Amino acid sequence: MKRTRNSAGDRRRRKLFTTLWSLLLAVVTITLIYKEMTALLYILATLGVTALLVVVAMSDLTSGENTSNDSAINDSAAIGSGITSTFGNKQS
């Protein structure tokens, strides 16, 4: 018999894994502080920030902007300042 997954169970499982990772990292960090291995802690923190920056640099942030066809979103700065978006429109 094939067992199907539901979205609530998947969310609960992801939340459990996230909580376990957070607890594991907290235990490792507290252990490094307790054993006074701050040099290793600094190195791990630097590598973590570097990995985060690489992930952000590799992510494609422009794909989300092209999904909307609403021109009001693209011209929000012009609308807020009172400038119309049509070129050549003369106002007196």
PyMOL commands that set and color helices and strands:
alter all, ss='L'
color gray80, all
select helices_A, chain A and resi 7-34+38-58+65-67+71-74+76-81
alter helices_A, ss='H'
color red, helices_A
deselect
rebuild
show_as cartoon
